[in-house]
């Protein structure tokens, strides 16, 4: 869990939610707001995928023991 919370990509994605939240609270409710939430969700998904791939790569290739 720590690898996800302290990764730079995750911190950037979570920090990027602030403008979206502020726009949701104070801005107009139109199609642009929906696109902002979709883009934020995609940023989080990419960050999670990047952390998972980096974690898997750091463990090294799996070899079968016979």
Beta strands, then each sheet from edge to edge (+ up, - down):
end
